[in-house]
Amino acid sequence: MSSELLKIFPVGIRERFGKTDIISEDFTELRFRCNGPVMLLRGREERFLHKNGGICCEKEQAYIISVNEIREMMEYISNFSVYAFEEELRQGFLTIPGGHRVGICGKAVLTDGKIKTIRNISFLNIRLARQVQGCGENLLPYLFRGDRLYHTLIVSPPGCGKTTLLRDVIRLVSDGGTWPDRQGMVKTIRGRKVSVVDERSELAACYNGVPQNYLGSRTDVLDGCSKEKGMELMLRSMSPEVIAVDELGGEREMELIEKSIYCGCSILATVHGEGREAWFLDAGEECRKKLLTGMFERYVFLKPGKPGCVEAVCDNTGREVSAEW
């Protein structure tokens, strides 16, 4: 484990985590719940921090973290100034060096029905930042027709790698490059100006405004801003050729996606969904799903339980498509 991540843990946990490399073992989340076992997640697979160090499968052998240890972690995470992070606490997460995102739960303090801050923090979820460069290369031939980038939506249940895949596609589209086509010829993709609205700081993983993940040489990032406000700002100020957002949902977001398309931008986005059949054939489709189906031209479905593995690429009628090159 990296030293910058290790140093946010109390000494007892630091020593136990020091015996394993959770990054190389592809864990995606670390869960800390007061008076509960320290849990590691890899997709939908659960493991535990062993009370003597290392990783185990049995909850009975797990290290139990105390409330005081969690609050000690918050001191380290906030550099001993929790009150300096009031805005981040209001949103429910902080980003730490390395781009790792720390989700926070405890006692919500409300003002006029809105969260002012969170006190008595007793639950933490560390989303580990991991950039898998190259995972989007095999997808590129499905996303272009000539020089034109299709409006593309990546669909999967939580924990199946849609954000990781989107991040790499952004990098590839931004940098451009050459790749062999099916006839052994060279296909050249020009780099494009990409505007990323990173509402939850998961794509670029900015720390103090600086992306910890590389998203390409022509990419601009608006960090910590809602997609509704962020897409409008990017259209006005950054003259994007491509707009990229993670986890679409609200009706206003759909309207701004449509506006971006009318402005000549290509769209790269993700959304929660349960698979190709449920998306296109389920008789109980919601209005949101119908809107999304009408706007996008390519739908990339990921296999549940197999992070980053593409099940099918379809057009907006649900027909599976072939690679263009």
C-alpha positions as CSV (number, residue, x, y, z in Angstrom):
1,M,0.0,0.0,0.0
2,S,1.3,3.5,-0.8
3,S,2.7,5.5,2.1
4,E,0.3,8.4,1.5
5,L,-2.6,6.1,2.0
6,L,-1.1,4.2,5.0
7,K,-0.5,7.4,7.0
8,I,-4.2,8.1,7.4
9,F,-4.7,5.0,9.5
10,P,-4.1,4.7,13.3
11,V,-0.9,2.8,14.1
12,G,-2.6,-0.5,14.8
13,I,-4.3,-0.6,11.5
14,R,-1.3,0.8,9.7
15,E,0.8,-2.1,10.8
16,R,-1.8,-4.7,9.8
17,F,-2.4,-3.1,6.4
18,G,1.4,-2.8,5.9
19,K,1.5,-6.6,5.4
20,T,-0.4,-6.6,2.2
21,D,-0.8,-4.6,-1.0
22,I,-4.5,-3.9,-1.4
23,I,-4.0,-1.8,-4.6
24,S,-2.3,-4.6,-6.6
25,E,-4.9,-7.1,-5.4
26,D,-7.6,-5.0,-7.1
27,F,-9.7,-4.0,-4.0
28,T,-11.9,-1.1,-4.7
29,E,-13.3,-0.1,-1.3
30,L,-12.2,-0.1,2.4
31,R,-15.1,0.0,4.9
32,F,-14.7,1.2,8.5
33,R,-17.8,0.9,10.7
34,C,-17.6,1.8,14.4
35,N,-17.1,-1.4,16.5
36,G,-17.3,-3.5,13.4
37,P,-14.8,-5.5,11.2
38,V,-12.6,-3.6,8.8
39,M,-13.9,-4.8,5.4
40,L,-12.3,-4.8,1.9
41,L,-14.4,-5.0,-1.2
42,R,-13.4,-6.2,-4.7
43,G,-16.5,-5.8,-6.8
44,R,-19.1,-7.8,-4.9
45,E,-16.5,-9.9,-3.1
46,E,-15.9,-9.2,0.6
47,R,-12.7,-9.8,2.6
48,F,-11.6,-8.6,6.1
49,L,-8.5,-7.2,7.7
50,H,-7.1,-10.0,9.9
51,K,-6.7,-9.0,13.5
52,N,-3.0,-10.2,13.3
53,G,-2.4,-8.6,9.9
54,G,-3.1,-9.5,6.3
55,I,-6.4,-10.4,4.7
56,C,-8.9,-13.1,5.7
57,C,-12.3,-14.5,4.6
58,E,-13.7,-15.1,8.1
59,K,-15.4,-12.2,9.9
60,E,-14.7,-13.9,13.2
61,Q,-10.9,-13.3,12.6
62,A,-11.3,-9.7,11.5
63,Y,-9.9,-6.6,13.2
64,I,-12.5,-4.6,15.0
65,I,-12.2,-0.9,14.7
66,S,-13.3,1.4,17.5
67,V,-15.1,4.7,17.3
68,N,-11.9,6.5,18.6
69,E,-9.8,4.9,15.9
70,I,-12.2,6.2,13.2
71,R,-12.1,9.7,14.7
72,E,-8.3,9.5,14.8
73,M,-8.4,8.6,11.1
74,M,-10.5,11.8,10.5
75,E,-7.8,13.8,12.2
76,Y,-5.2,12.5,9.9
77,I,-7.4,12.8,6.8
78,S,-8.2,16.4,7.6
79,N,-4.6,17.3,8.7
80,F,-6.0,17.9,12.2
81,S,-8.4,20.6,11.0
82,V,-11.8,18.9,10.4
83,Y,-13.5,22.3,10.5
84,A,-11.5,23.5,7.5
85,F,-13.4,20.9,5.5
86,E,-17.0,22.0,6.3
87,E,-18.0,22.2,2.6
88,E,-16.6,18.7,1.8
89,L,-18.3,17.3,4.9
90,R,-21.6,18.8,3.8
91,Q,-21.2,16.8,0.5
92,G,-20.4,13.6,2.5
93,F,-16.9,13.0,1.2
94,L,-13.3,14.2,1.0
95,T,-10.6,13.5,-1.5
96,I,-7.1,12.7,-0.2
97,P,-3.6,12.6,-1.9
98,G,-3.5,9.9,-4.5
99,G,-7.1,10.7,-5.5
100,H,-8.7,8.3,-3.0
101,R,-12.2,9.4,-2.0
102,V,-13.4,9.1,1.7
103,G,-17.1,8.8,2.2
104,I,-18.3,9.9,5.6
105,C,-21.4,9.1,7.8
106,G,-22.3,10.1,11.3
107,K,-24.7,12.7,12.9
108,A,-26.1,15.0,10.2
109,V,-26.5,18.7,11.4
110,L,-29.4,20.3,9.5
111,T,-30.2,24.0,8.8
112,D,-33.4,24.8,7.0
113,G,-33.7,21.1,6.1
114,K,-30.3,21.0,4.4
115,I,-27.2,19.3,5.7
116,K,-24.9,21.9,7.2
117,T,-22.2,19.4,8.3
118,I,-21.6,16.0,9.7
119,R,-20.5,15.4,13.3
120,N,-19.6,12.4,15.4
121,I,-18.2,10.7,12.4
122,S,-18.4,6.9,12.9
123,F,-18.5,5.4,9.4
124,L,-15.9,5.7,6.6
125,N,-15.8,4.3,3.1
126,I,-12.5,4.7,1.2
127,R,-13.0,4.4,-2.6
128,L,-9.6,3.5,-3.9
129,A,-8.5,5.5,-7.0
130,R,-7.2,3.1,-9.6
131,Q,-6.5,4.1,-13.1
132,V,-6.5,1.1,-15.6
133,Q,-4.9,2.6,-18.7
134,G,-5.6,0.6,-21.8
135,C,-8.9,-1.0,-20.6
136,G,-10.9,1.2,-23.1
137,E,-8.8,0.5,-26.2
138,N,-10.8,-2.5,-27.4
139,L,-14.0,-0.4,-27.1
140,L,-12.8,2.4,-29.4
141,P,-13.7,0.7,-32.8
142,Y,-17.3,0.5,-31.6
143,L,-17.5,4.2,-30.7
144,F,-16.4,5.9,-34.0
145,R,-17.8,6.2,-37.5
146,G,-15.1,7.7,-39.5
147,D,-14.0,10.8,-37.5
148,R,-17.2,11.0,-35.6
149,L,-17.5,9.9,-32.0
150,Y,-20.9,8.4,-31.2
151,H,-22.9,9.7,-28.2
152,T,-22.1,6.8,-25.8
153,L,-23.6,5.5,-22.6
154,I,-21.9,2.9,-20.4
155,V,-24.5,0.8,-18.4
156,S,-23.8,-1.5,-15.5
157,P,-24.8,-2.3,-11.9
158,P,-22.6,-0.7,-9.2
159,G,-19.1,-2.1,-8.8
160,C,-18.7,-3.4,-12.3
161,G,-16.1,-0.9,-13.6
162,K,-18.1,1.6,-15.6
163,T,-16.3,4.6,-14.1
164,T,-12.9,3.0,-14.7
165,L,-13.9,2.3,-18.3
166,L,-15.2,5.8,-18.9
167,R,-12.1,7.3,-17.4
168,D,-9.9,5.5,-19.9
169,V,-12.1,6.3,-22.9
170,I,-11.9,10.0,-21.9
171,R,-8.1,9.6,-21.9
172,L,-8.0,7.9,-25.3
173,V,-10.4,10.4,-26.9
174,S,-8.5,13.3,-25.5
175,D,-5.0,12.2,-26.5
176,G,-6.0,10.5,-29.8
177,G,-3.5,8.2,-31.4
178,T,-3.2,5.3,-33.9
179,W,-4.4,1.8,-33.6
180,P,-4.5,-1.2,-36.1
181,D,-7.8,-2.0,-37.7
182,R,-9.1,-5.4,-38.7
183,Q,-7.4,-5.3,-42.0
184,G,-4.0,-4.6,-40.4
185,M,-4.1,-1.0,-41.5
186,V,-3.5,1.9,-39.2
187,K,-6.5,3.9,-37.8
188,T,-5.8,7.4,-36.6
189,I,-8.0,9.2,-34.1
190,R,-7.4,12.9,-33.6
191,G,-7.4,14.2,-30.1
192,R,-10.4,16.1,-29.0
193,K,-11.1,18.8,-26.4
194,V,-12.9,17.0,-23.6
195,S,-14.8,18.7,-20.7
196,V,-15.3,16.5,-17.6
197,V,-17.9,17.5,-15.0
198,D,-16.6,15.5,-12.1
199,E,-19.4,15.9,-9.5
200,R,-18.1,13.3,-7.0
201,S,-14.3,13.7,-7.8
202,E,-14.2,10.1,-9.1
203,L,-13.0,10.5,-12.7
204,A,-10.1,12.9,-12.3
205,A,-9.8,12.4,-8.5
206,C,-8.7,16.0,-8.0
207,Y,-6.7,16.9,-4.8
208,N,-6.4,20.7,-4.3
209,G,-7.6,21.2,-7.8
210,V,-5.0,18.9,-9.4
211,P,-6.2,15.7,-11.1
212,Q,-4.5,12.6,-9.6
213,N,-5.7,10.5,-12.6
214,Y,-4.5,11.3,-16.1
215,L,-7.4,12.1,-18.4
216,G,-5.6,13.2,-21.5
217,S,-3.7,16.3,-22.7
218,R,-6.9,18.0,-24.1
219,T,-9.1,17.5,-21.0
220,D,-10.5,20.2,-18.7
221,V,-12.0,19.2,-15.4
222,L,-14.7,20.9,-13.3
223,D,-14.4,19.2,-9.9
224,G,-17.1,19.0,-7.2
225,C,-19.8,20.7,-9.3
226,S,-23.2,19.3,-10.0
227,K,-23.7,18.0,-13.5
228,E,-26.6,20.4,-14.1
229,K,-24.6,23.5,-13.4
230,G,-21.3,22.0,-14.6
231,M,-22.5,21.1,-18.1
232,E,-23.9,24.6,-18.7
233,L,-20.6,26.2,-17.5
234,M,-18.5,24.0,-19.7
235,L,-20.6,24.8,-22.8
236,R,-20.3,28.5,-22.1
237,S,-16.6,28.7,-21.2
238,M,-14.5,25.8,-22.6
239,S,-15.8,25.2,-26.2
240,P,-15.8,21.4,-25.7
241,E,-16.0,18.9,-28.5
242,V,-16.8,16.1,-26.0
243,I,-18.6,16.4,-22.6
244,A,-18.1,13.5,-20.1
245,V,-20.1,12.8,-17.0
246,D,-20.5,10.0,-14.5
247,E,-23.8,8.4,-13.3
248,L,-26.6,10.3,-15.0
249,G,-29.9,10.4,-13.2
250,G,-31.9,13.7,-12.9
251,E,-34.3,15.0,-15.4
252,R,-32.5,18.3,-15.6
253,E,-29.3,16.4,-16.5
254,M,-31.2,14.8,-19.4
255,E,-32.2,18.2,-20.7
256,L,-28.6,19.4,-20.6
257,I,-27.4,16.3,-22.4
258,E,-29.8,17.1,-25.2
259,K,-28.7,20.8,-25.2
260,S,-25.0,19.7,-25.4
261,I,-25.9,17.4,-28.4
262,Y,-27.6,20.4,-30.2
263,C,-24.4,22.4,-29.5
264,G,-22.4,19.8,-31.5
265,C,-20.7,18.0,-28.6
266,S,-20.3,14.3,-28.4
267,I,-21.4,12.8,-25.0
268,L,-19.6,10.2,-22.9
269,A,-21.5,9.1,-19.8
270,T,-22.4,6.3,-17.5
271,V,-25.6,5.2,-15.7
272,H,-26.8,2.5,-13.4
273,G,-28.6,-0.3,-15.1
274,E,-29.0,-4.1,-14.9
275,G,-28.1,-5.2,-18.4
276,R,-29.1,-5.2,-22.0
277,E,-32.4,-7.1,-21.8
278,A,-33.6,-5.1,-18.7
279,W,-32.7,-1.9,-20.4
280,F,-34.4,-2.3,-23.8
281,L,-37.0,-5.0,-23.3
282,D,-38.4,-4.5,-19.8
283,A,-42.0,-3.4,-20.1
284,G,-41.7,-1.3,-17.0
285,E,-39.3,1.2,-18.4
286,E,-39.2,4.5,-16.7
287,C,-39.4,7.9,-18.5
288,R,-35.7,8.5,-17.7
289,K,-34.7,5.3,-19.5
290,K,-36.7,6.2,-22.6
291,L,-35.1,9.6,-22.7
292,L,-31.6,8.1,-22.5
293,T,-32.5,5.5,-25.2
294,G,-33.5,8.3,-27.6
295,M,-30.4,10.4,-27.0
296,F,-27.5,8.0,-27.2
297,E,-26.2,6.1,-30.2
298,R,-24.1,3.5,-28.5
299,Y,-24.8,1.5,-25.3
300,V,-22.0,-0.4,-23.7
301,F,-23.2,-3.1,-21.2
302,L,-20.9,-4.5,-18.7
303,K,-21.1,-8.0,-17.2
304,P,-22.3,-8.2,-13.6
305,G,-19.7,-9.6,-11.3
306,K,-16.9,-9.1,-13.9
307,P,-15.5,-5.6,-13.5
308,G,-14.7,-3.9,-16.8
309,C,-15.8,-6.9,-19.0
310,V,-18.1,-5.8,-21.9
311,E,-21.1,-7.9,-22.5
312,A,-22.5,-6.1,-25.5
313,V,-22.4,-2.9,-27.5
314,C,-25.8,-1.9,-28.9
315,D,-27.4,0.9,-30.9
316,N,-30.4,2.8,-29.6
317,T,-32.8,0.1,-30.7
318,G,-31.1,-2.6,-28.7
319,R,-29.4,-4.3,-31.7
320,E,-25.9,-5.5,-31.1
321,V,-23.4,-3.7,-33.3
322,S,-20.0,-4.7,-34.8
323,A,-16.8,-2.8,-34.6
324,E,-16.4,-0.1,-37.2
325,W,-12.7,-0.8,-37.8
